[in-house]
């Protein structure tokens, strides 16, 4: 199992949910959910798990849980 660390800029309240990697290696996540009561973080974890084909339990927000810029660790199979 390998560990991948991602720097993600989150944009809540988007029309559609998406996750894309920019040329500089950072990621941009557009989320439908508002940043209230952790809903955006939950959606982000699910989106990353789907992108990397792993369980949501394998995705951990290491830093920036209350910020738009997050450091996320993914344990990939």
C-alpha positions in Angstrom: 0.0 0.0 0.0 1.4 3.4 -1.0 0.7 6.8 0.5 0.0 9.9 -1.7 -0.1 13.4 -0.3 -2.2 15.9 -2.2 -2.5 19.7 -1.9 -6.1 20.6 -2.8 -7.9 23.9 -3.3 -11.6 23.5 -2.5 -14.3 25.5 -4.1 -17.6 24.8 -2.4 -21.1 25.5 -3.7 -20.2 24.6 -7.3 -22.8 23.5 -9.9 -21.2 20.1 -10.3 -18.7 18.1 -8.3 -15.3 17.5 -9.9 -11.7 16.9 -9.0 -8.8 17.8 -11.4 -5.1 18.1 -11.3 -3.4 21.3 -12.4 -0.1 21.4 -14.3 1.8 22.5 -11.2 0.8 19.3 -9.3 -1.9 20.9 -7.1 -5.5 19.7 -7.3 -8.8 21.7 -7.5 -12.0 20.2 -6.1 -15.3 21.8 -7.0 -18.0 20.6 -4.5 -21.7 21.0 -4.5 -21.9 21.0 -0.8 -21.7 24.2 1.3 -18.8 24.5 3.9 -21.2 23.9 6.8 -21.1 21.2 9.5 -18.3 19.4 7.6 -20.5 18.5 4.6 -17.9 19.8 2.1 -15.2 17.8 3.7 -17.3 14.6 3.6 -18.0 15.2 -0.1 -14.3 15.9 -0.7 -13.3 12.6 0.9 -15.9 10.7 -1.2 -14.7 12.4 -4.4 -11.0 11.6 -3.7 -11.9 7.9 -2.8 -13.7 7.6 -6.1 -10.9 9.2 -8.1 -8.2 7.0 -6.5 -10.4 3.9 -6.3 -10.0 3.3 -2.6 -12.2 3.3 0.5 -13.2 6.6 2.0 -11.5 5.3 5.2 -8.2 5.5 3.3 -8.5 9.2 2.8 -7.4 11.5 5.6 -7.5 15.3 5.8 -4.1 16.0 7.5 -4.3 19.8 7.5 -6.8 22.6 6.6 -10.1 21.0 7.6 -11.5 24.4 8.2 -9.6 26.0 5.3 -10.1 26.1 1.5 -6.6 24.8 1.0 -6.2 21.3 2.4 -3.5 18.7 2.7 -4.9 15.2 2.1 -3.3 11.8 2.5 -4.5 8.9 0.4 -3.6 5.3 1.1 -3.8 3.6 -2.3 -3.9 -0.2 -2.8 
